[in-house]
Amino acid sequence: MSADSRGSALRDELALHPYEVSAGDFVRFRDDANDDVVAGIVRTASFGGAQDSEEFRRGLGEEGANTLRLFAMRRTLQGRRRASLGLVSEAMDGFALLPTLGDAPWESWLKAALFVARSCTGDLEMIGERFADVASVDASARFDVALESMSRIDTLSQCRIVEVTTNYGTGFLEMLVFRNPATTGLFGAPTRLGVNQIEYEPTTNLAQLAASMADKLDATNQVVTSPIGQDQLAATSFSLTVSGSYVSTAGCLSFIADGVNEREAFTVFVAELLEDADTASLAAAASTTDGQAAVYDTRRLILFSPQPSFDEIIDDSEEHVINFEDFEVLARSALNDLASANWTLFS
């Protein structure tokens, strides 16, 4: 069989094994049988060296690239959980097979994979040589930049990844990063883009609180929750009581609760406020804004916010407000659970 035929067959097989949405949850992380299937495809595609890898990569579309990237991210976390250099090596092959430079998360997950490999006493130079055998010339050059930067990286957070611990085990949160708009300096020369990274430094186990809340909502069978990710509390969620664009927090996570049987979808924000914040006043303001509901304790806030509707409402009486009462009961239960109050409970 020619390299082109092998590549086409492997791409067809990969297309038959997309991940479910839940596979992208790195807080409530669960093993997936699809991991081993995709691992076999990656192993075969990269075994023949540069020619076979290029033939496989050349015809890979967006969906295939998404599957490969998610596989590589999942193998990175699995490598961390099991202290397995072999799993991280599979992650690297997955990243190397991605078709374009823009497909790889160079500043976050790929560096995190290198960090995990180093923690498993892996030889980064040998990993780089292997990457060059599988990746395109451009990707290999970009990898060298990431590899060089590892001499200045001492923590996972420098890879824009936060390590969390919940009843699901070790998990990862990818930190939100925004680039400031380009400006023009002296003599019309463009200035370097600034980077604004949203920090995550809660004093309680906020990831556990979010995981518990999502699990409780799923158990109602009224909604299906999405993966948990880092977020921010928009000032508009609190009427006119907050100045600026966002409420300052020690940490904020969110997920979407997608209603079943024609129930409306809503977003759940789980946040720890700063020590000097008036949590009660903020919760009260949130609960009287745009059909929202909020439950809180001393510093933590769980906010239910309806998803915006783009359907035209002919009569105001047709607008349906979600009844969050039952979900508020679940939120109070989650806040009272001591499991989320201690960072080290599941260590």
C-alpha positions in Angstrom: 0.0 0.0 0.0 1.4 3.4 -0.9 2.0 6.1 1.7 -0.9 8.1 0.2 -3.3 5.2 0.5 -2.2 4.5 4.1 -2.7 8.1 5.0 -6.1 8.2 3.4 -7.2 5.0 5.2 -6.0 6.4 8.6 -7.8 9.7 8.0 -11.0 7.8 7.3 -10.6 5.8 10.4 -9.9 8.9 12.5 -13.1 10.5 11.1 -15.1 7.5 12.6 -13.9 8.3 16.1 -14.7 11.9 17.1 -14.8 12.7 20.8 -17.9 13.5 22.7 -18.2 17.1 24.1 -17.5 15.8 27.7 -14.1 14.6 26.6 -13.0 18.2 26.6 -13.6 18.6 30.4 -10.2 18.6 32.0 -11.6 19.3 35.5 -14.1 16.4 35.6 -11.7 14.3 33.6 -12.6 10.7 32.8 -10.8 8.1 30.7 -12.4 7.5 27.3 -12.1 4.3 25.2 -11.6 6.6 22.2 -8.2 7.5 23.5 -6.7 4.1 22.8 -8.3 4.0 19.3 -6.9 7.4 18.3 -3.5 6.4 19.9 -3.3 3.5 17.5 -4.0 5.8 14.5 -1.4 8.3 15.7 1.1 5.5 16.2 0.6 4.1 12.7 0.6 7.5 11.1 3.9 8.5 12.7 5.7 5.1 12.5 6.8 5.5 8.9 8.7 8.8 9.5 8.4 12.0 7.6 6.9 10.7 4.4 4.0 8.8 6.0 3.4 11.6 8.5 3.2 14.2 5.7 0.8 12.1 3.6 -1.5 11.7 6.6 -1.3 15.3 7.6 -1.8 16.7 4.1 -5.5 15.6 3.8 -6.5 16.2 7.4 -9.4 18.5 7.7 -10.6 20.7 10.6 -12.6 17.9 12.3 -9.7 15.5 12.2 -7.3 18.2 13.5 -9.7 18.9 16.4 -9.7 15.2 17.3 -6.0 15.0 17.2 -5.5 18.1 19.3 -7.9 16.9 21.9 -6.3 13.5 22.0 -2.9 15.2 22.5 -4.2 17.4 25.3 -5.9 14.4 27.0 -2.7 12.3 26.8 -0.8 15.2 28.4 -3.1 15.2 31.4 -3.0 11.4 31.5 0.7 11.5 31.5 0.7 13.8 34.5 -1.8 11.6 36.3 0.2 8.5 35.8 3.7 9.9 35.7 4.0 8.2 32.3 6.5 9.4 29.7 5.0 7.0 27.2 1.6 8.8 27.3 3.3 12.2 27.0 5.2 10.9 24.0 1.9 9.9 22.3 0.7 13.5 23.0 3.8 14.9 21.3 3.2 12.7 18.2 -0.4 13.9 18.2 0.7 17.6 18.2 3.4 16.8 15.6 0.8 15.4 13.2 -1.4 18.5 13.2 -1.7 20.0 9.7 -1.0 23.7 10.4 1.0 25.8 12.8 -2.3 27.4 14.0 -3.7 24.0 15.0 -1.2 23.5 17.9 -1.5 25.2 21.3 2.2 26.1 21.4 2.0 28.5 24.4 -0.1 26.3 26.6 -0.7 22.6 26.1 2.4 21.8 24.1 4.6 23.5 26.7 2.7 21.7 29.4 3.4 18.4 27.7 7.1 19.3 27.7 6.9 20.2 31.4 5.2 16.9 32.2 7.8 15.0 30.1 10.6 16.7 32.1 8.9 15.8 35.4 8.9 12.2 34.2 12.7 12.5 33.7 12.3 12.6 29.9 15.1 13.9 27.7 13.7 17.0 26.0 16.3 17.0 23.4 15.4 13.5 22.3 11.8 14.4 22.4 12.6 17.3 20.1 14.4 15.0 17.7 11.3 12.7 17.6 9.1 15.7 17.0 11.2 16.7 14.0 10.9 13.2 12.6 7.1 13.5 12.5 6.2 17.2 12.2 6.5 19.5 9.2 9.6 21.7 8.8 7.7 24.8 9.9 6.3 23.0 13.0 9.7 21.7 13.9 11.1 25.2 13.8 8.3 26.5 16.0 8.8 23.5 18.4 12.5 24.6 18.8 11.2 27.9 20.2 9.0 26.2 22.7 11.8 23.8 23.7 14.2 26.7 24.2 11.7 28.5 26.5 11.6 25.5 28.9 14.8 26.6 30.5 12.8 29.5 31.9 9.8 27.5 33.0 9.6 26.2 36.5 5.8 25.7 37.1 2.8 24.6 35.0 1.2 28.0 35.5 4.0 29.4 33.3 2.6 27.1 30.6 -0.8 28.8 31.1 -2.1 25.7 32.7 -3.4 25.4 36.3 -3.3 22.0 38.0 -6.4 21.3 40.1 -7.6 18.4 42.3 -11.2 17.2 42.6 -12.9 13.9 43.4 -12.2 13.1 39.7 -8.5 13.3 40.4 -5.9 15.6 39.0 -7.2 18.0 36.4 -6.0 21.0 34.3 -7.5 24.4 33.7 -6.3 26.4 30.7 -5.8 30.0 31.7 -7.6 32.8 29.8 -5.2 35.0 27.9 -6.1 38.2 26.0 -3.9 40.2 23.7 -4.3 43.9 23.9 -5.0 45.8 20.7 -1.9 46.8 18.7 -0.9 50.4 19.0 1.4 52.7 17.1 4.5 54.0 18.7 7.0 56.7 17.8 7.5 57.3 14.0 4.5 55.2 13.2 6.2 51.9 14.3 3.8 49.3 15.7 4.3 48.4 19.3 4.5 44.8 20.6 1.1 43.4 21.6 0.6 43.1 25.3 -0.7 40.0 27.0 -3.4 40.0 29.7 -3.5 36.7 31.6 -6.5 36.1 33.9 -5.1 34.7 37.1 -6.6 31.8 39.1 -5.6 32.0 42.8 -8.6 30.9 44.9 -8.1 30.1 48.6 -10.7 27.3 48.4 -11.1 24.4 46.0 -13.2 26.2 43.5 -12.7 23.5 40.9 -14.3 21.0 43.3 -17.2 23.3 43.9 -17.8 23.7 40.1 -17.5 20.0 39.6 -20.0 19.3 42.4 -22.4 21.8 41.0 -22.2 20.4 37.5 -22.7 16.9 38.8 -25.8 17.9 40.8 -27.3 19.5 37.7 -26.6 16.5 35.5 -28.3 14.3 38.0 -31.6 16.2 37.6 -31.8 14.9 34.0 -33.2 18.4 33.2 -29.9 19.7 31.8 -26.7 18.4 30.3 -23.6 20.4 31.4 -20.6 21.4 29.3 -16.9 21.2 30.2 -15.8 23.5 33.0 -13.4 26.3 32.0 -12.0 29.5 33.4 -14.2 32.6 33.0 -14.8 36.2 34.3 -17.8 37.8 36.0 -19.1 40.5 33.7 -20.1 43.7 35.5 -23.4 43.8 33.6 -24.5 40.8 35.6 -24.7 43.0 38.6 -26.8 45.8 37.4 -25.2 49.2 38.0 -23.5 48.2 41.3 -20.2 47.4 39.7 -17.9 49.8 37.8 -15.7 48.7 35.0 -16.1 45.6 32.8 -15.6 42.7 35.2 -15.9 41.9 38.9 -12.5 41.2 40.5 -12.2 37.6 41.7 -9.7 35.2 43.1 -11.0 32.7 40.6 -14.0 32.2 38.3 -15.1 29.1 36.5 -18.2 28.5 34.3 -20.0 25.9 32.3 -23.2 25.8 30.3 -26.3 23.8 31.4 -28.0 22.9 28.2 -31.7 22.2 28.8 -33.4 19.0 27.6 -37.0 18.6 26.5 -37.2 22.2 25.3 -35.9 23.6 28.6 -33.8 26.8 28.2 -30.1 26.8 28.5 -28.2 28.8 31.1 -24.6 29.5 32.2 -23.4 28.7 35.7 -20.6 30.9 37.1 -18.7 29.6 40.2 -16.5 32.3 41.6 -14.5 33.2 44.7 -14.6 36.9 45.4 -11.8 38.9 46.9 -11.6 39.3 50.7 -12.9 42.9 50.7 -15.9 42.2 48.5 -19.5 42.6 49.7 -20.7 39.1 48.6 -24.2 39.5 49.9 -24.8 42.8 48.0 -23.3 41.4 44.8 -25.6 38.3 45.0 -28.6 40.5 45.6 -27.8 42.7 42.6 -27.2 39.6 40.4 -30.5 38.1 41.5 -32.4 41.2 40.4 -30.7 41.5 37.0 -32.1 40.0 33.7 -33.8 36.9 35.2 -30.7 35.6 37.0 -30.3 33.9 40.4 -27.4 33.8 42.8 -26.5 31.8 45.9 -23.5 32.6 48.0 -21.5 32.0 51.2 -18.8 34.2 52.8 -16.7 34.7 49.6 -18.1 32.2 47.1 -20.8 33.0 44.6 -22.8 30.7 42.3 -24.6 32.6 39.6 -27.2 31.3 37.2 -27.5 33.4 34.1 -29.9 32.7 31.2 -28.3 32.2 27.7 -29.1 35.2 25.5 -31.9 34.6 23.0 -31.7 35.9 19.5 -35.3 34.9 18.6 -37.5 37.9 18.0 -40.0 38.4 20.9 -43.2 39.9 19.4 -44.9 40.5 22.8 -43.1 40.9 26.2 -45.5 38.4 27.6 -43.9 35.7 25.5 -40.6 36.1 27.2 -40.1 33.1 29.5 -38.1 33.5 32.7 -36.3 30.4 34.0 -37.3 29.2 37.4 -34.1 28.6 39.2 -35.5 27.7 42.6 -34.7 24.0 42.4 -31.2 24.7 41.1 -30.6 27.2 43.9 -31.3 24.4 46.4 -28.6 22.3 44.7 -26.2 25.3 44.8 -26.7 25.7 48.5 -26.0 22.1 49.0 -22.8 22.4 47.0 -21.6 25.4 49.0 -22.2 23.5 52.2 -20.1 20.5 51.1 -16.8 20.7 53.0 -15.1 18.9 50.0 -14.8 22.2 48.2 -13.5 24.2 51.2 -10.0 22.5 51.3 -7.4 22.5 48.5 -5.7 19.4 49.9 -8.7 17.1 50.6 -8.2 15.0 47.4 -4.4 15.2 47.2 
